Amino acid sequence: MRNLLVYVGAIIFTLYFLIPLYILVLIAFSPAKFTLESLYPPLYFKGFTLSNLVYAFTQYNFIHPFLKSFFVASLVGIIAILLGIPAGYGLSKLPGKLAYAFIVVLLITNMVPGLVVAIPISVEFIKLHLFDSIPGLALVQELVTLPLAVFILQGTFSAVPKEVEYQARIDGASTLSYLSNVLIPVALPGIVAAFLISWMFSWDEFTYAVLLSPIHPTLPVEIYFNIERGNELAAVAFSLVFTIPVIVLTLILQKYLKGEYLAGGVKY
Amino acid sequence: MIELKELVKRYGQKLVLNGISEKIETGEFFVILGPSGAGKSTMLKVIAGIEELDSGSIVVDGKDITRLPPEKRNLAMVFQNYALYPNMTVFDNIAFPLKMKGMGKDKIKERVERVAKLLGIQELLKSNVTRISGGQQQRVAIARAIVREPSFYLLDEPLSNLDARTRFKARGELKRIQKELGGTFVYVTHDQKEAMSLADRIAVLHEGKFEQVGVPMELYEYPKTKWVGEFIGDFPMNFVSGEWLGVQGVEIGFRPEWVKLDRSDFKGTVNSMESVGESTYLFLDVKDVKVIVKGSGHFDVGDEVTFSIEKYRRFKDGFLIDQK
């Protein structure tokens, strides 16, 4: 009986999240007369067509927003790792309480609404010629992802026994060769998790993107523009492609997001 | 030769090392023995360069290494948890110090294989270090220490994570390896039995100082202070008033092994007992004093036992006054 309730709950929960995806697929692959153009659209496939997608990808600019999103997200992931590793390593060597205080302060920046920060930043970015650029947007999104990456990496690094570092030093390793030969390979799962989470955050980030990169928009912003202009079919087609990397990465991340890696589950 | 000169180390208000001086000879198996929290591990960390000294200096073979970072001290260390690199195979673990020295690949391979053979772990070289047993991990840690031929070795309770049987075997092996290499070993332990069986000399660390340094038998026979007498030995030394034997103004210390039973000098009641092999150690109440004596055969709680003290040392104000 209890098992049954769990299943019912799980099914309701799953449907709640999957129905929007289903409708997306429905609109993308049905002729428009059954969906957008009908007054009471049915919730099942009445016909199948690829012409919506062909039309969207040939008539509208898809590849530029896609590449912009891809480059920004990858840059966000890379910066998060490059700055997060030294920061996380440093924090992992502080006493636990002090490191925790630092991380709380870092995460507090996330609590300021994006809109509030984005406007002054865009003013400065225009002066610095970073407005509407890939590095500019990546740097701003780093405001949110970097603290998160530092938090994950600090946890992973803290799980490596300090004797291992002592041993490496005694065996003749400098700090840099300890990092590259021992700590980074040992903490790889945590590093991968930090990269993927940063990448995914940037991939569907909207507030900063729409304010700081409106001329050459990223994919979510382009989808939004298309909806605004009434090009729902293009928006639906782009959304479909937009979702695929998220699904793939979530599947990969599942392995790393089992808690043990985030809580510093280095297998030792 | 390692010369420790007036080592002082504080953690906040707490004085952990309070002016330790000692010379450790080349090729010596030197054991630092002390209860938990006496500062043994701190001492090794200071010698290794992981912790900085507040004052004092360390001189190895005439060279002052006090201010050198760990990677420049040319020493090897084995930690209690072995501190193996979990991302590497056994081979790569052992090869790591050589790789850091920038040694050639062929030479590394030859050296690693030679050391692996010495420790009987040739078959494991390709395994991952997280997939081998505790005893094997301990050998890998030792192999990694000896492969680089350092000027000396530091060992921090390397046997305490092993089960009793493996530990016994590993103890003998460690001693054999040390003699074979002729290496200088500085070995830390809280287990006095381990210290007695391994050491050329033992230093007893108590409250930040070496309370006594000597060969194992000397510590057992002539403990410099009452504290050492109680700490060394399977059972602590007994201390009673000198008047028991008609000596004024001193305390008498005698070991449970230094009595003969069934002599009428003293009489006591058995309070509890503990068997060790064929012997039984009896905890007696004698004239309101607790005394431990060694006997053999069967006893019961409440039995009356008579004994005489065959051998004893005299102590005044907690210090030994007899000379060897």
Boltz contact constraints between the chains, C-beta under 6 A:
constraints:
  - contact:
      token1: [A, 163]
      token2: [B, 79]
      max_distance: 6.0
  - contact:
      token1: [A, 163]
      token2: [B, 81]
      max_distance: 6.0
  - contact:
      token1: [A, 163]
      token2: [B, 83]
      max_distance: 6.0
  - contact:
      token1: [A, 164]
      token2: [B, 83]
      max_distance: 6.0
  - contact:
      token1: [A, 166]
      token2: [B, 50]
      max_distance: 6.0
  - contact:
      token1: [A, 167]
      token2: [B, 83]
      max_distance: 6.0
  - contact:
      token1: [A, 169]
      token2: [B, 70]
      max_distance: 6.0
  - contact:
      token1: [A, 169]
      token2: [B, 71]
      max_distance: 6.0
  - contact:
      token1: [A, 170]
      token2: [B, 48]
      max_distance: 6.0
  - contact:
      token1: [A, 170]
      token2: [B, 70]
      max_distance: 6.0
  - contact:
      token1: [A, 170]
      token2: [B, 77]
      max_distance: 6.0
  - contact:
      token1: [A, 171]
      token2: [B, 96]
      max_distance: 6.0
  - contact:
      token1: [A, 171]
      token2: [B, 97]
      max_distance: 6.0
  - contact:
      token1: [A, 171]
      token2: [B, 100]
      max_distance: 6.0
  - contact:
      token1: [A, 172]
      token2: [B, 71]
      max_distance: 6.0
  - contact:
      token1: [A, 172]
      token2: [B, 97]
      max_distance: 6.0
  - contact:
      token1: [A, 172]
      token2: [B, 100]
      max_distance: 6.0
  - contact:
      token1: [A, 172]
      token2: [B, 101]
      max_distance: 6.0
  - contact:
      token1: [A, 173]
      token2: [B, 100]
      max_distance: 6.0
  - contact:
      token1: [A, 182]
      token2: [B, 85]
      max_distance: 6.0
  - contact:
      token1: [A, 185]
      token2: [B, 87]
      max_distance: 6.0
  - contact:
      token1: [A, 186]
      token2: [B, 86]
      max_distance: 6.0
  - contact:
      token1: [A, 186]
      token2: [B, 87]
      max_distance: 6.0
  - contact:
      token1: [A, 268]
      token2: [B, 86]
      max_distance: 6.0
